[in-house]
Amino acid sequence: MKKHLVKFKINGKTKQRTVVANDIYEAERLVRKEFGLSDMSRMLYVKTIKCGRYEYQVFGSTLYSEF
């Protein structure tokens, strides 16, 4: 369990949350659960997820693909 800093945009506002999760996928799921969104909802746009010294640039979602 590590801390993940999730930077995202919801309803046109940029926000960030720190969550404790095992991986980046679980971190995004926890943020979605906080706002009551499903895994396939496009209302949440994740920019980056930072864990330790690694910063993952997502630009969308880790749970689904645009293609």
N, C-alpha and C positions, 0 to 999 in steps of 0.2 A: 504494500500500500504506500503510494507516494502522492505528494501534493501535485496537482495539475492546475495551471493557470489557463483558463479558457477565455479567449477574447472572441466576442461574437457580436452580431448585429441582430436585433429583434425589433420589429415595428419601426424601423428607421433610426433607432437609437443604438449607439455603440456602448456595450457593457462588457464587464469581465467578472468572472467568478473563480474562486479557488475551491477545488473539490479534492477529496481524497479518494483515489481509485487505483485499480491495478494497471490499467492501460488507457490509451487515448480514447478508445471506443466506449469504455465504461464512463469515462469523464464526460463525454458528450451526452451519453444517455442520462446521467445524473442532472445535467443542466436542463435537458429537455423535460425531465420529470418535474423539476422545480417549476417550470413554466406551464406544465400540463400539456405538452406537445407530444405527438406520436413520433416514432422513429423515422417515418417517411414525410413528415411535415416540412414544407419549404419555408415556413415563417422564420426559422432560425438559420442564420448564415454564419458559420464558424470561420473566423479568419485564421487564428493560430491557436495551438495548444502547446504550452511550455511545461516541460517536466525536467527539473534539474538544469543541466546545462544544454539540453536539447530543446529546440523550438521547431515544432512541426507546422509547416504552412499548409493549411487545409484548403482554404478558399471554397467553401461549400459545406460538405458534410463528410464525415468518415464512415457513415453508416450506409450511404447509397451513392451511386455514381450518376453523373449527368448523362453519360453515353448509353 
